[in-house]
Amino acid sequence: MILPTRPELAQEKPYGAPQLDVPVCLNVNENPYDPSPELVQQIASEVAKAAAQLNRYPDRDFTALRTDLAAYLAEESGVQLDITQLWAANGSNEVMLHILQAFAGPGRTVASFLPSYSMYPEYARDVHSTWVAGQRNADFSLNFVEVQRVLAGANPAVILLASPNNPTGTALPFDQLRQVLELAIQHGPQLDVGNGEVEKTAALVVVDEAYAEFRRDGVPSALELLAEYPNLVVTRTMSKAFGAAGLRLGYMAASPEIVDQIRIVRLPYHLSAVTQAAARGALAQRAELSKQVAQIRADRDQLAESLRALGWEVAESDANFVMFGHLEDRHQVWQGLLDRGVLIREVGPDGWLRVSIGTPEENAAFLTALQEVTK
Ligand SMILES: *Cc1c(COP(=O)(O)O)cnc(C)c1O
C-alpha cells in the first residue's frame, strides 16, 4: 500500500535540536534556572482553579491573559497596547504559523535574510508559500542593496526578521527597521479586487523578538513603532526570558486588523484553559523573573568578553546566547565539547558555533572544555 504522502515533503525531516542527557545543556537557549518554589506554587494554584472548570471550553479570546500580557509589555518596553492588538498561541512557533496562514499561503512569498532562524523556511513550506531568502552582510547586519533586490523581485506577503537574530544574537537597529518597513509598504503582493482589477498592498514585517528581554540598555523594542506602521507585527515568547519553554506560550502585538484576520484561521479553542492559567501564574511572578534576566545579561557580556580574551571572534549579542568563531572544524569542536559533557549548538554559518548562556558554573565549565578542545 502506498500512502498519499505529499511529494514536496519526501526529503523532509522533522525539525529538532538533539535532546541529549548531558551535565551541561547550552544548546537551545533555555533559561538555565529552574522555576522557584513560589513560581511553581503560583502556577499550580492558577491551574487548580482552571481544573475545576475543565468540563467547559476555555475562553477562546483569552481576555484575562491578554490583559496580563498588555500590562507586562507596558512595564517591559513602555508601550501601552490595547488587548485588541494582542494575540497568543502555543509558542511563538504557532503564532508565526497563524500569521502565515492568514497572510501568506499558496501563491504568495515569504522572505527573510540569512543567517537567521532555521524554522522560517519550514513555516513557509507548511502553508505552501514560496520561500525567498537574501543574504546579510559579513557582520550579520542587513544589506539594503540585497533587501531592495529581494523585495522588488519577490513582492513578499510577509517578511520575517528576528531581532535579536538567532543564531547570530545581533539586534536590528531602529533606523534600519524603519527602512525595511518603508520598503515593505512599496513591495507587498498585488491583491485581486475583482473585475480584473488589482490593488497594491504593503508587505507585513514580522519582527521576531523571542529574545527581546535580553537586549542591552538603549536598544529599543520594535513595539515602539506599532502605532506608526499598521503593517508591523512583533512576536514574543515566554520560552526564553520567562523560563517557561515547557509552557508553550507565544504572543504577538499588531494592529487590531491583523489580529482579526488571524482569528479567522486559528483553530477553535487553540489555547487550553490550563495553558492560559499557567501563563497567568508565570506572568504574576515577573518581578522575580526579571532579576534572572538581569543576571543572564551580565553573564552573557562576561562570557563574550572571556571568549574574546581567548582570541575568538564573537558576534555582538543582545540575546541569551553568543555565536563565536572562526573554527577550522566546528564539528570536531562541538563533538569535543560533548565528549566533555557540554552540549552546544552546531548552527549558523560554517566556522561558527552558538552557545546559550547558562548558570555561572555552566559557563565556566563550557570555557574550560573549550580551552581543552582547542588548545
Ligand atoms: C526560541 C525561538 C522562538 C521561540 O519559539 P517558541 O515556539 O515560542 O518556543 C522564536 N523565534 C526564535 C528566533 C527563537 O530562537
The ligand as an ORCA input file, in Angstrom:
! r2SCAN-3c Opt
* xyz 0 1
  C      13.300     30.120     20.506
  C      12.806     30.963     19.401
  C      11.448     31.198     19.256
  C      10.510     30.687     20.295
  O       9.695     29.690     19.901
  P       8.561     29.182     20.891
  O       7.673     28.460     19.948
  O       7.889     30.384     21.478
  O       9.205     28.327     21.930
  C      11.020     32.025     18.245
  N      11.877     32.600     17.397
  C      13.200     32.410     17.511
  C      14.125     33.114     16.581
  C      13.696     31.576     18.504
  O      15.011     31.361     18.590
*
